[in-house]
Amino acid sequence: MVLEYHFTNTGNKELDIELVTACKCTQLDWPRKPVSPGSRGVITVEYDTSTEPLGFREKTIDIIANTNPIVVEAKFSITIVKSDE
């Protein structure tokens, strides 16, 4: 499963995302260069459900940047069901 978090830098200085972290079952990609005021960016999350048990899950992504507070959380939830394949 792939999710995209689209955002706009509404501040008055460049947004510098230092690190984006989550559980081991996720692969993350984010802008490595500063995002200018008024510009848009995207954080991509690829969640691997193959090793996760069936059922409801809520996951948290921590975004560490030059913001106040320094850590901002994004969350998503998913229900993993058995595939018919």
C-alpha positions as CSV (number, residue, x, y, z in Angstrom):
1,M,0.0,0.0,0.0
2,V,1.3,3.4,-0.9
3,L,0.2,6.7,0.7
4,E,1.2,10.2,-0.3
5,Y,1.0,13.1,2.2
6,H,0.9,16.4,0.2
7,F,1.8,19.6,2.0
8,T,2.4,23.3,1.4
9,N,5.0,25.3,3.2
10,T,2.8,28.0,4.7
11,G,5.7,29.5,6.8
12,N,7.9,32.4,5.9
13,K,11.2,30.5,5.7
14,E,12.4,27.3,4.0
15,L,11.1,24.0,5.5
16,D,14.0,21.6,6.0
17,I,12.8,18.1,6.7
18,E,15.7,16.3,8.4
19,L,14.2,12.9,8.9
20,V,10.9,11.0,8.5
21,T,10.6,7.8,10.6
22,A,8.0,5.0,11.2
23,C,7.9,1.3,11.9
24,K,10.1,-1.2,10.1
25,C,7.2,-2.2,7.9
26,T,7.4,1.2,6.0
27,Q,9.6,2.7,3.4
28,L,9.6,6.5,3.4
29,D,10.6,9.2,0.9
30,W,10.5,12.9,1.5
31,P,12.0,16.1,0.0
32,R,15.7,16.1,0.8
33,K,16.1,19.8,-0.3
34,P,14.4,22.6,1.6
35,V,10.9,23.5,0.5
36,S,10.5,27.2,-0.1
37,P,7.7,29.2,1.4
38,G,4.5,28.7,-0.7
39,S,5.9,25.6,-2.4
40,R,4.5,22.1,-2.2
41,G,6.1,18.9,-1.3
42,V,5.1,15.2,-0.8
43,I,6.0,12.5,1.7
44,T,5.5,9.0,0.3
45,V,4.9,6.1,2.6
46,E,5.0,2.5,1.3
47,Y,3.5,0.1,3.9
48,D,4.3,-3.6,3.6
49,T,1.4,-5.6,4.9
50,S,3.0,-9.0,4.1
51,T,4.4,-9.7,7.5
52,E,1.6,-7.9,9.5
53,P,-1.2,-9.8,11.2
54,L,-4.7,-9.5,10.0
55,G,-6.9,-6.8,11.5
56,F,-7.0,-3.1,12.2
57,R,-3.7,-1.1,12.5
58,E,-3.0,2.5,13.3
59,K,0.5,3.7,12.3
60,T,2.3,6.9,13.2
61,I,4.9,8.7,11.0
62,D,7.3,11.2,12.8
63,I,8.4,14.1,10.7
64,I,11.5,15.9,12.2
65,A,12.0,19.3,10.7
66,N,12.8,22.9,11.5
67,T,9.3,23.4,12.8
68,N,7.7,24.2,16.1
69,P,7.3,21.6,17.5
70,I,10.4,20.0,16.0
71,V,8.5,16.6,15.6
72,V,5.2,16.5,13.8
73,E,3.1,13.4,13.6
74,A,1.1,12.1,10.7
75,K,-1.1,9.0,11.2
76,F,-2.9,6.5,9.0
77,S,-5.0,3.5,9.7
78,I,-5.6,0.3,7.8
79,T,-7.5,-2.9,8.1
80,I,-5.5,-5.9,6.8
81,V,-7.7,-8.6,5.4
82,K,-6.9,-12.0,3.9
83,S,-6.4,-11.9,0.2
84,D,-8.3,-14.3,-2.1
85,E,-5.2,-14.9,-4.2
